Amino acid sequence: MKRDGIVHPYGVDAPLLGYSYFYTRLKNWLIDKMNTQKDFGPLEDIAAHLKTSTYPKQALISIGATAYAEFGEHNYLQSGDEVYVIAYDVRSDKAYFTSSESKVILHQKVT
């Protein structure tokens, strides 16, 4: 996360193999949440959103956040912050990200 020109680690590296749900188990869990999750705390009533959207034929599903790094534990995102999510091939030199083929960078500015 970048704030006031300074880059701060906001979350810790999360290896894909560190996630508990894959394939059929993940798909079944998603379907259950889409049908039964209620609006509570940070959660939203997904079924209500789907109904309002007239049940779209496709959806983009993203995995949740990683564990917070020290800065992320004590700072909420603010307007003007820039968020970077970097997915990379663990076999590459992640310290330098020298090959564009070994990484994907998602960048968003908080409004």
Secondary structure, 3 states (H helix, E strand, C coil): CEECCEECCCECCCCHHHCCCCHHHHHHHHHHHHHHCCCECCECCHHHHHHHCCCCCCCCCCCCCCCECHHHHHCCCCCCCEEEEEEECCCCCCCCCCCHHHEEEEEEECC
